[in-house]
Structure formats: C-alpha cells, structure tokens
C-alpha cells in the first residue's frame, strides 16, 4: 500500500529489509550496537563485518537514540541503528517515537532521500505491533509534512504478513484523508 503525504511517498510492503535499495535501512538495534539476531543478525550476515566494526567504534546509543554507519555489502548505502525500547522499561511510547524521529534526523543530516524501516522493538523487545505501527507511522507522517525534509520516500519493509496487516490497518486509519 502507498500514500502520498505532502508530495512524498509512504509505502508499506512485506519483505526482507536487507534487500532494500533505499539510501538507508534501519536496524532495530540494542543500546550496545551489537548485531545479534533478528533484523540486526540479517544485516550482519548480508552486510559483512564492516558494519559491526563501525558500530564498535561508535560504542553505543541510548534507548530512543540512533547512529549511522555505512551499508557495507548491502544495497543500501547506510544503516541507521535505532534503539527502541524493551516492553516494561517505562516510557516506551516516547522512546519508540524518539528512535524513529532520531533516525529521520540522521537522514536529514546526510541529505538522504529514501529510508526503509522495520517494525522497531516488536521482536524480542516485546513491543505490541499495533502500538508500534501507530507511533512509527505518525512520527514519519509528521516529518513528511515538513517542507524542509530531504526525504522523498519512506518504506516500512515488514517481515511477515501479520505485521504488514497490522501496519496497513493503522495506516488506513491514520491516513484516510491523505492521497492513496
């Protein structure tokens, strides 16, 4: 599914984020920036050791923060490592919104035009998918409505049909008045 927000595209699709050819992809990272399992493990496997080496030099990022590395051997030029909250740690909604916004700020700083996000914190961190979708989609839409953004396209590349359906339901509700 696709929506046009202020002349920019917001796209939902099911797929493997490591195969995206956007300027940047987002890694659902942990605060130590260790590329372990899930999205991070796939990025480590396909992107090669350079990405983890760069993460090691950065050292870590607080929850709600984001850091950028090159894309290594991935199709994407950059990986943005967004640290989402673990369910139960407190103030999770704000931390997820911050991780999303900080990722978008890095895109702006680098002058990038496209980014692909996964459903941050919905894996082993246990964040409910519907809340994740509402928070991330709303935060992205705020940025797309800004005139000064360099972004032209934001893709939510979601793993699994169930996650895609949850995001579509939330997007249809949030963007019912936007151009489809």
N, C-alpha and C positions, 0 to 999 in steps of 0.2 A: 504494500500500500504506500501511497505517496501523497503528501500535502505540500502546497506552496504557501509559505509564510513570508510575507514581505519580499516576494520575488526569489526566495531561496527554497531549496528542496529539503524536506524531511521525509526520509524513506525508512520503512520497516521491511526487513526481509529475514528469512531463515537461512543460515549458512555458517561457514567457518570464517571467523574474523581474520584469521591468519592469511586467507586468500584474497583479502580486500586490497584493491589498488588505490585506495584513498591516500591523500597526503600523509595522514596519520591514522593509526588504530589505537584504541585504548585497551590497556591491560588492567584488569581488575586485580590490583596489586595488594600486597600486605605492606605494613609500615617499614619493614626491613628491606623491601625491594628484592626479595629472594624469589626467583621464578620457579615456583614449585609445581603445583598441579593445576588442573582446570585450564582456563584461558592462558594463564602465565606459563604453564608447562608446555602448551602448544606453541606459544611464542618462542620459548627457549628452544624447543626442538626444531622448529622451522626457521627461526631467525639466526641461529648459530650463537656461539659463545660471546660475541662482541656485545650483545645487549646486556647480558648479565655482568660482564666486565664493567660496562658503563654504569650500571646500577650500583655495583660495588663501590665505584668511585664517588657516586652521589651519597651513598651510605644509608639513607633512609628518608622517609617523609612522614609527617604526622597524619593521623586519620583526618580525612577531608582534604588533604593536600594532593598535589600531583607533581610529577617530574617528567622530563622528556629525554629520550635517548634516540639514537639513530635506529633505523629499522633492521639493521644487519642484513641478512639474506632475504628478508620479507619483501613483498611487492610494495608495501607502504614505506615511505621514506623515513618516517618517525614512529616511535612507540611512546605514547603518553601513559605513564604509570599512575593511575588514580587509586588512591587508598580509600576504599569505602569502609563503612562501619560494620562491626560484628553485632548481630542482633543481641540486645540485652546490655550493651555497654553504656547506654544512655545517649540521648540527643541524636539518635540515629538518623532521623529525617533531615535535620540540618546538616549533619556530616555528609550524607549522601548528596545533598544539593551542593554543598561546598566542593566535594570531589568532582562533581560534574562541571560546576562553574570554573573551578581552577583548571580543569582540562581545557575548557573552551578559552580561558585566558591565555594558556600556552599556545594554542592555535593562533590566536590573535597576535601574540608577541612574535611568532615566527612568520606571520603573514600567509598562513596556510588557507586553502580554500575548501578542503574536504576532510571529514573525520568519520570514523566508524566506532561506535560504542557497543560493548556488550551490556548485559543486564548486571551492573555492578552490585556486588555483595549478596546476590541471590543464590550462590552456590554454597560452599562450606561455611560462609559467614551467616547464612540463615535468614537473610532479609526477605520479607514477603514480596513476591513478584508484582502484585498489583500496586503496592505502595511504591516500589522501585520505579515502575513504569510511570506512575503519576508524577513523582518527584523529578525523575530524569527528563521526561517529555516536557514538563512545564518549564524546567530550567533551560533546556535547549531552546524552547519557543521564545523565552524572554530574550535570549541572545540573538536569535534570528530576526526578531522585531527591531533590533537596534540598527540604525543606519550605518554606523561606523564599522561594523564587523566585516572581516575579510572573508568570512565563511560564505560559501555558495551551496554546500550540500552537507547535511548530517544524516548518516545512516545508522540505524540501530540494527546491527547484524546479530541476530539472536539464535542461540543454539536450541533447537527443539521446537516442535510445533506448538506445544503447550505455552511456552514463553512467548512465542510470536502471537498467539491468540490473546493472551493477557495484555500485551502491549497494544494490539490492534483495538481491543475493547476500550482501553483507557484513551488511546489517541482519538478514536471516533467521538468519544465524549468531550475531550478537551478541544478538539479542532473542528467541531461540527459546523462552525461558521467560517472556517478557512477554506481556501481553494483546494479541491482534491485533484 
